Amino acid sequence: MRFAALSLAPIALLALSACGEGGALDENVKSTMRQSLVSSCAATAEGQVPEGINVDLNKVCDCAADKFMAGKSVQDLISNPPTSMEDLAPIKECLKEIGPVTVAPPPEG
């Protein structure tokens, strides 16, 4: 997964305008950031899953976003956005947790 710095810029500005840690504003920023992470993950992974492999990308990306964001403040998330290397570990963990990836049967004919 690759994340463009520009996609996180509005979130960063909103978070930097907040006073203190916690509260409804932080929760809204985290929710928006999580949605962005899941969308980016699913869009990126969609083109990389080989044909015939069945995997619920939304489920995997939801799980990976939760793992990446766990225990981090808004400031942590903004100052240390995910990089492609950091994203691999949560995705691998989530694939193990969700279950085996299945291979579709070959087309007949």
KAQUIVEN-V449247 format. One record per residue. N is the residue number from 1. PHI is phi in whole degrees, -180 to 180 (* if undefined). Layout:
# KAQUIVEN-V449247
N;PHI / N;PHI
This chain:
# KAQUIVEN-V449247
1;* / 2;-121 / 3;-120 / 4;-75 / 5;-61 / 6;-66 / 7;-69 / 8;-96 / 9;-59 / 10;-61 / 11;-65 / 12;-62 / 13;-65 / 14;-64 / 15;-67 / 16;-68 / 17;-81 / 18;-76 / 19;-102 / 20;78 / 21;-107 / 22;92 / 23;93 / 24;-64 / 25;-62 / 26;-61 / 27;-64 / 28;-66 / 29;-65 / 30;-63 / 31;-63 / 32;-65 / 33;-64 / 34;-63 / 35;-60 / 36;-65 / 37;-62 / 38;-64 / 39;-62 / 40;-64 / 41;-60 / 42;-64 / 43;-65 / 44;-70 / 45;-69 / 46;-55 / 47;-80 / 48;-109 / 49;-83 / 50;-61 / 51;-60 / 52;94 / 53;-97 / 54;-105 / 55;-148 / 56;-82 / 57;-62 / 58;-64 / 59;-66 / 60;-65 / 61;-70 / 62;-59 / 63;-61 / 64;-63 / 65;-64 / 66;-61 / 67;-66 / 68;-64 / 69;-86 / 70;-55 / 71;75 / 72;-103 / 73;-82 / 74;-59 / 75;-62 / 76;-61 / 77;-66 / 78;-76 / 79;-77 / 80;-131 / 81;-65 / 82;-64 / 83;-117 / 84;-61 / 85;-71 / 86;-67 / 87;-73 / 88;-66 / 89;-62 / 90;-63 / 91;-66 / 92;-62 / 93;-61 / 94;-67 / 95;-61 / 96;-67 / 97;-69 / 98;-73 / 99;124 / 100;-68 / 101;-77 / 102;-103 / 103;-107 / 104;-70 / 105;-65 / 106;-64 / 107;-63 / 108;-83 / 109;108
